[in-house]
Amino acid sequence: MATWSNLNMQDSSSPLMEQLMFFHDHTLMILAMITMLVGYLMSTLFFNKYINRYLLEGQMIEVIWTILPAITLIFIALPSLRLLYLLDEVSNPLMTLKSIGHQWYWSYEYSDFKILEFDSYMIPINELKNSGFRLLDVDNRIILPFNTQIRILVTAMDVIHSWTIPTLGVKIDATPGRLNQSNFFMNRSGLFYGQCSEICGTNHSFMPIVIESIPMNNFLKWITSN
């Protein structure tokens, strides 16, 4: 979960988020190299006292500063395209969760096992326990097993919302009349927090998302008990 002192991304809890963080670091390294090179060239130009009055063209330098950015863009584009295909691919999911956005709460459906539906509202501050997180805890958490490929179907009943769990690398628009899908794979147990990431009205900040990741045996017991 993000805290006030966390200036970087949250710790990853899925393979896709790990790949996103690797791509972030890869791109940031390239940007740092470009910034240092351009800064060095600008500083040398500022303090260079020599000029060439007879210089009319420099074809070699023109070729170099055309080819180098093209090569740099290739090094950024190839891993980016690979990651886009990985994020969009939904292959052989073991279970499906449907999320429906409302103003201003989420409702969920587990349709693979039996008709299990519930609404998930944010817990008001005056009802929050000492161990809870302000503006992040909900009355009904999403219970899902880890080490399981999960497909998420997202839609909305009224306006556009966005179902987002940063630590899993999942962000899907919930659009009325449209069913969007994605997938994620949680590689550890824990509580994963998210929020609506699309400005959807006055209570936009008060519709959080909480996933409780548990072992498969405990998940099956929870399903049968409900």
CORCOR-V483402 format. One line per field, one symbol per residue. ss: DSSP state (h for helix, s for strand, l for the rest). phi: phi as a letter, one per 30 degrees, with the letter a starting at -180 (. if undefined). psi: psi as a letter, one per 20 degrees, with the letter a starting at -180 (. if undefined). A space follows every 10 residues. Layout:
# CORCOR-V483402
ss = ???
phi = ???
psi = ???
This chain:
# CORCOR-V483402
ss = llllllllll lllshhhhhh hhhhhhhhhh hhhhhhhhhh hhhhhhhlll llllllllhh hhhhhhhhhh hhhhhhhhhh hhhhhhhhll llllssssss ssllssssss lllllsssss lsllhhhlll lllllllsll lsssslllss ssssssllll ssssshhhls sssslsllls ssssssllls ssssslllll lllhhhlsss sssslhhhhh hhhhhl
phi = .dbdccccdd ddbbdddddd dddedddddd dddddddddd ddddddcdcc bcdcdcabdd dddddcdedd dddddddddd dddddddddc bhddabcccb dbcbacbbbc cdcadcbacb cdddddcddd ddcdibdbdb ddcbddhbdb cccbbbcbbd cbdbbddcic abdcceibcc bababdcadk cccabdcbdc kdcedcbdbb cccbdddddd dddddc
psi = qprhjoiaqq pqjqhghghg hghghghhgg hgggggghgg hghhhhjpip qohjohqnhg hgggjggghg gghghhhghg hghghhhipn plqhrppppp pronrqqqpn ihgrnoqqqo qppqhijprh irppjhqrho qppqqrkppp ppppaqifrp aoopnhiikp oppoppjqoq qaqropjrra ppqrrpkpoj ahkhjkmrpp poprqhghgh hhghi.
